[in-house]
Amino acid sequence: MSDIATAAIEAQRHSELNLTMKRLLHQLRRFMRAYPRVNEPLPDHDMVWVDELPGDGPAKTIHEAIASNPVLWAHALPKEVCIVPRKALESKLSEFQAECLNQLGMNMVMEKAYRRKSQIEER
């Protein structure tokens, strides 16, 4: 693949991710409330997440966005993990072996996420 084609694909991915994030943030606006901490001409505001209805809140909106937009999570996978269609695995391996590989990949992702979360909390 040429450098121009690679750059075009990368630009398209970046644009798609940017658009998807803007759409997600727009959908999350209805769950944000700003309350002034002090009553001054330029008050400091406290931003609060709210649920409008039980079970319908920012977490549900984020989970739905992640499930429907792979661009939000595919680039976050560790380099050690690759995405392979289950049918392709099962054509070469048994169903049990394919599930073992799936669980191995999921464990690697969860471990990486836990380490990242720990690094953020230490700051």
WOCOR-V431548 format. One record per backbone hydrogen bond with DSSP energy under -0.5 kcal/mol. CO is the residue of the C=O (numbers start at 0). NH is the residue of the N-H. E is the energy in kcal/mol with one decimal. If there is no record, write none. Layout:
BEGIN
CO:NH:E, CO:NH:E
END
This chain:
BEGIN
1:5:-2.4, 2:6:-2.4, 3:7:-2.4, 4:8:-2.4, 5:9:-2.4, 6:10:-2.5, 7:11:-2.2, 8:12:-2.4, 9:13:-2.5, 10:14:-2.4, 11:15:-2.6, 12:16:-2.6, 13:17:-2.6, 14:18:-2.6, 15:19:-2.5, 16:20:-2.5, 17:21:-2.2, 18:22:-2.3, 19:23:-2.5, 20:24:-2.8, 21:25:-2.1, 22:26:-2.1, 23:27:-1.7, 24:28:-0.8, 25:28:-0.7, 26:29:-0.6, 27:30:-2.1, 28:31:-1.7, 30:49:-2.6, 32:34:-0.5, 32:47:-2.7, 34:45:-3.0, 37:39:-1.2, 39:42:-0.8, 43:36:-3.7, 43:37:-0.6, 44:46:-0.5, 45:34:-2.2, 47:32:-2.0, 49:51:-0.5, 52:55:-2.4, 54:56:-0.6, 55:51:-0.9, 55:52:-1.1, 56:60:-2.0, 57:61:-2.6, 58:62:-2.6, 59:63:-2.4, 60:64:-2.1, 61:65:-2.5, 62:66:-2.4, 63:67:-2.1, 64:68:-1.5, 68:71:-2.3, 69:72:-1.2, 69:73:-3.4, 72:75:-1.3, 73:76:-1.1, 77:80:-1.9, 81:83:-0.6, 84:87:-0.6, 84:88:-1.8, 85:89:-2.9, 86:90:-1.4, 87:91:-0.8, 88:91:-1.0, 88:92:-2.8, 93:97:-2.4, 94:98:-2.2, 95:99:-2.2, 96:100:-2.3, 97:101:-2.2, 98:102:-2.6, 99:103:-2.3, 100:104:-2.4, 101:105:-2.5, 102:106:-2.6, 103:107:-2.0, 104:108:-2.2, 105:109:-2.8, 106:110:-2.5, 107:111:-2.3, 108:112:-2.5, 109:113:-2.5, 110:114:-2.5, 111:115:-2.3, 112:116:-2.5, 113:117:-2.5, 114:118:-2.2, 115:119:-2.1, 116:120:-2.3, 117:121:-1.6, 118:122:-0.8, 119:122:-0.6
END
